[in-house]
Amino acid sequence: MPRLPEPLPDALGEAFSCADASAAGVSLKRLRALDHDIPFRGVRRRAGAGEAAATGPLAEDHAARQRVLDRARAYAQIMSGHAFYCGRTAAVLWGTGALPSGELEVGVVAPERAPRRRGIRGRQLAPTHVEVRTLGGLRLSSPASTWAMLGRDAGVRELVRIGDALVRVPRGDRGRRRPEARLCTVDELAEAVAFGRRVGSAKLVEALSLVREGAMSPLETDFRLAVVGAGLPEPLLDREIRDGSGRLAGIADAVWPEYRVIAEVEGDHHRTSRSQWARDIEKHTAYVALGFEVVRLTSAHIRPTGSAAVALVRGALRRRGWSPPN
């Protein structure tokens, strides 16, 4: 029976550099054992680290972010002190739901030289084009400067999705808005675009005009863009609906108050979670009692074109007195 390798020192953590391991007394032979991975040359990561399965309505986004986070933490063991994660990598780490690329994007401010290593895409950035923050011990480009960098390779629709995610105001217990927890504001996005010439500036300007505070998921962003693109009135987003005594009936995804129409964009968890399903029934019953017509939509109505969602909302608005402009 093969002999198990000696345990690694706990002080090394889940990912560690070979230099740190050597300083902790770990032999070169021990570093060649099969109970850890080699994500980058000069780095080791304990086998199985960071592999907990994500659950919930955004499980795929959380899982993608965790994979990038694991690699970012590993490379951070050997990353230079003036480098930071930027671009699409930073967008993923900020939790925007952005699609990750195959490489980690690592930036430096000129005149520092961008890193060159397998699995790393180095970028040299002008001082005016980036602001650096810290998130969970990792150095990242700020949310606003990260968004402006994405003009290089993202399309307008993806820029709007990511912009919506950055400026949304989270809600806490009992639906309380938490503006202090949002990642940035629309004004900060505009300032980042205005700081010097950038690749993709025209796309950034167009996307900025479409970013809104209040879309709580990429699906809600796609719905809003489909509605507005079809010539329907733009809805108010993430709105509290209260009865005559001020009691909160619910927080609606999209509202046309003039026409008393509400649209609710429901992810799959609305169907699979019994408690969510019960809350939805209570909430929608309350909306109807207050005189609203409720349009319930799923991803099948919204993607890929949004035509089904537009048809349902258009019908509700017309029943409530809206007519298309001449």
Secondary structure, 3 states (H helix, E strand, C coil): CCCCCCCCCHHHCCEEEHHHHHHCCCCHHHHCCCCEECCCCCEEEECCCCCCCCCCCCHHHHHHHHHHHHHHHHHCCCCCCCCEECHHHHHHHCCCCCCCCCCEEEEEECCCCCCCECCEEEEEECHHHCCEEEECCEEEECHHHHHHHHHHCCCHHHHHHHHHHHHCCCECHHHCECHHHCCCCHHHHHHHHHCCCCCCHHHHHHHHCCCCCCCCCHHHHHHHHHHHHCCCCCCEEEEEEECCCCCEEEEEEEEECCCCEEEEECCCHHHHCHHHHHHHHHHHHHHHHCCCEEEEECHHHHCCCCHHHHHHHHHHHHHCCCCCCC
